[in-house]
């Protein structure tokens, strides 16, 4: 709407116009009826302009609400897409890390086999076998260290389970032990390593658990 100062200014300009109004080149004094007629016309014009301004404001508000609604919808869709992308990346990374753990298991099993290997009793073959076994052990140990570094880079760490109480959230009992000097539910052996990935279980450990029968 038109403010009061603008209205007063228009009325003042109109009053000056009436005071200087001329007929046939001579100034004429405006009568009261003419003044009220002009004021009524001015008032109607002001109302019309105010109505147009109000309509324009209402149209602008509707447009702004539409834009704001579209922006909010776009923001929610973008956040949903980002969440889906994070979830897919997380699942893909988990699959790759589990594949690395399979390689880790094979390397570790190979290391145990080489350590338990008994060379030939023949002296000639014994030296050659020892060198070969030592070379294989060194190579697999180096590969295992690099794999440990790679897993650590992705914040993957092995679970500490030996001599711990069985935790079903991160351990899976696959064998039963029976040692009377150890309490029930204590892990006495680790058959397959378990791993944590940041703050979640990447793979539970497969363990041997002590159970004393009464």
C-alpha positions as CSV (number, residue, x, y, z in Angstrom):
1,X,0.0,0.0,0.0
2,X,0.9,3.7,-0.5
3,X,2.5,5.1,2.7
4,X,1.1,8.3,4.4
5,X,3.9,10.6,3.3
6,X,3.3,9.8,-0.3
7,X,-0.4,10.4,0.1
8,X,0.3,13.8,1.8
9,X,2.6,14.8,-1.0
10,X,0.1,13.9,-3.7
11,X,-2.7,15.8,-1.9
12,X,-0.4,18.9,-1.5
13,X,0.5,18.8,-5.2
14,X,-3.2,18.6,-6.1
15,X,-4.1,21.4,-3.8
16,X,-1.4,23.7,-5.4
17,X,-2.7,22.7,-8.8
18,X,-6.3,23.8,-7.8
19,X,-5.0,27.0,-6.4
20,X,-3.3,27.9,-9.7
21,X,-6.0,26.5,-12.0
22,X,-6.9,29.0,-14.8
23,X,-9.9,29.4,-17.0
24,X,-9.4,31.6,-20.2
25,X,-6.0,32.5,-18.8
26,X,-7.2,33.8,-15.5
27,X,-6.7,32.1,-12.1
28,X,-9.9,30.7,-10.7
29,X,-10.7,29.8,-7.2
30,X,-11.8,26.1,-7.0
31,X,-15.2,25.5,-5.3
32,X,-15.6,22.9,-2.6
33,X,-17.6,20.5,-4.8
34,X,-14.8,20.4,-7.4
35,X,-12.3,19.8,-4.6
36,X,-14.2,16.8,-3.2
37,X,-14.7,15.4,-6.7
38,X,-11.0,15.6,-7.5
39,X,-10.2,14.1,-4.1
40,X,-12.6,11.2,-4.7
41,X,-11.0,10.5,-8.1
42,X,-7.6,10.6,-6.4
43,X,-8.7,8.3,-3.7
44,X,-10.0,5.8,-6.2
45,X,-6.8,6.0,-8.1
46,X,-4.8,5.3,-5.0
47,X,-7.0,2.3,-4.1
48,X,-6.5,0.9,-7.6
49,X,-2.8,1.3,-7.4
50,X,-2.8,-0.3,-3.9
51,X,-4.8,-3.2,-5.2
52,X,-2.4,-3.7,-8.1
53,X,0.6,-3.6,-5.7
54,X,-1.2,-6.2,-3.4
55,X,-1.8,-8.5,-6.4
56,X,1.8,-8.2,-7.5
57,X,2.9,-9.0,-3.9
58,X,0.6,-12.0,-3.7
59,X,1.9,-13.2,-7.1
60,X,5.5,-12.8,-6.0
61,X,4.7,-14.7,-2.7
62,X,3.2,-17.6,-4.7
63,X,6.2,-17.7,-7.0
64,X,8.6,-17.6,-4.1
65,X,6.7,-20.4,-2.3
66,X,6.9,-22.5,-5.5
67,X,10.6,-21.9,-5.9
68,X,11.2,-22.6,-2.2
69,X,9.2,-25.9,-2.5
70,X,11.2,-26.9,-5.6
71,X,14.5,-26.1,-3.8
72,X,13.5,-28.2,-0.8
73,X,12.5,-31.1,-3.0
74,X,15.8,-30.9,-5.0
75,X,17.8,-30.7,-1.8
76,X,16.1,-33.9,-0.4
77,X,16.6,-35.7,-3.7
78,X,20.3,-34.7,-3.8
79,X,20.7,-35.9,-0.2
80,X,19.0,-39.2,-1.0
81,X,21.4,-39.6,-4.0
82,X,24.4,-38.9,-1.9
83,X,23.2,-41.4,0.8
84,X,22.7,-44.0,-1.9
85,X,26.2,-43.3,-3.3
86,X,27.8,-43.6,0.1
87,X,26.0,-46.9,0.7
88,X,27.1,-48.3,-2.7
89,X,30.7,-47.2,-2.1
90,X,30.6,-48.7,1.4
91,X,29.3,-52.1,0.1
92,X,31.9,-52.2,-2.7
93,X,34.7,-51.4,-0.3
94,X,33.5,-54.1,2.1
95,X,33.5,-56.7,-0.8
96,X,37.0,-55.7,-1.8
97,X,38.3,-55.9,1.8
98,X,36.7,-59.3,2.3
99,X,38.5,-60.4,-0.9
100,X,41.8,-59.2,0.5
101,X,41.1,-61.2,3.7
102,X,40.7,-64.3,1.6
103,X,44.2,-63.7,0.2
104,X,45.4,-63.0,3.7
105,X,44.1,-66.4,4.9
106,X,45.8,-68.2,2.1
107,X,49.2,-66.4,2.7
108,X,49.0,-67.1,6.4
109,X,48.1,-70.8,5.8
110,X,51.0,-71.0,3.3
111,X,53.4,-69.6,6.0
112,X,52.3,-72.2,8.5
113,X,52.7,-75.0,6.0
114,X,56.2,-73.9,5.2
115,X,57.2,-73.6,8.8
116,X,55.9,-77.1,9.5
117,X,57.5,-78.6,6.4
118,X,60.1,-81.4,7.1
119,X,62.9,-81.4,4.6
120,X,64.3,-84.6,2.9
121,X,66.8,-86.7,4.9
122,X,69.2,-86.7,2.0
123,X,71.9,-84.2,2.6
124,X,72.2,-83.0,-1.0
125,X,68.5,-82.4,-1.4
126,X,68.1,-81.1,2.2
127,X,70.3,-78.0,1.5
128,X,68.4,-77.2,-1.7
129,X,65.1,-77.7,0.0
130,X,66.0,-75.5,2.9
131,X,67.1,-72.7,0.6
132,X,63.9,-73.0,-1.4
133,X,61.7,-73.1,1.7
134,X,63.5,-70.1,3.2
135,X,63.1,-68.2,0.0
136,X,59.4,-69.0,-0.1
137,X,59.0,-68.0,3.5
138,X,60.7,-64.7,2.9
139,X,58.6,-63.9,-0.1
140,X,55.3,-64.8,1.5
141,X,56.3,-62.9,4.7
142,X,57.0,-59.8,2.6
143,X,53.7,-60.1,0.8
144,X,51.8,-60.6,4.1
145,X,53.4,-57.5,5.5
146,X,52.3,-55.4,2.5
147,X,48.8,-56.8,2.8
148,X,48.8,-55.9,6.5
149,X,49.8,-52.3,5.5
150,X,47.1,-52.1,2.9
151,X,44.4,-53.3,5.4
152,X,45.7,-50.8,8.0
153,X,45.4,-48.0,5.4
154,X,41.7,-48.8,5.2
155,X,41.5,-48.9,9.0
156,X,41.1,-52.7,9.1
157,X,42.5,-54.4,12.2
158,X,42.5,-58.0,13.5
159,X,40.3,-58.9,16.5
160,X,42.0,-60.0,19.8
161,X,40.2,-63.2,20.7
162,X,42.5,-65.6,22.5
163,X,41.8,-66.0,26.2
164,X,38.8,-63.7,25.8
165,X,35.2,-64.6,26.7
166,X,33.2,-65.6,23.7
167,X,31.4,-62.6,22.2
168,X,28.7,-63.7,19.7
169,X,28.8,-60.3,18.0
170,X,32.3,-60.7,16.7
171,X,33.2,-64.4,17.3
172,X,31.7,-67.7,16.0
173,X,32.4,-70.9,18.0
174,X,33.2,-73.7,15.5
175,X,35.0,-76.1,17.9
176,X,34.7,-77.0,21.5
177,X,37.7,-77.4,23.8
178,X,37.8,-79.0,27.2
179,X,40.4,-77.7,29.6
180,X,39.5,-78.0,33.2
181,X,41.9,-75.3,34.4
182,X,40.2,-72.7,32.1
183,X,36.7,-71.3,32.6
184,X,33.7,-71.9,30.5
185,X,33.3,-69.7,27.4
186,X,37.0,-68.8,27.2
187,X,38.5,-68.8,23.7
188,X,41.4,-71.2,23.6
189,X,42.1,-71.2,19.8
190,X,41.7,-69.0,16.7
191,X,40.8,-71.0,13.6
192,X,40.3,-68.0,11.4
193,X,41.1,-64.4,12.1
194,X,38.3,-61.9,12.6
195,X,38.7,-58.3,11.6
196,X,37.2,-54.9,12.5
197,X,36.6,-52.2,9.9
198,X,36.6,-48.8,11.6
199,X,33.9,-49.4,14.2
200,X,32.0,-52.3,12.6
201,X,32.6,-56.0,12.3
202,X,34.1,-56.8,8.9
203,X,34.4,-60.5,9.5
204,X,33.8,-62.5,12.7
205,X,36.5,-64.7,14.1
206,X,36.1,-68.5,14.0
207,X,37.3,-69.8,17.4
208,X,37.6,-72.8,19.7
209,X,35.8,-72.3,23.0
210,X,36.3,-74.0,26.2
211,X,33.5,-76.0,27.8
212,X,33.7,-77.9,31.0
213,X,31.2,-80.7,31.3
214,X,29.9,-81.3,34.8
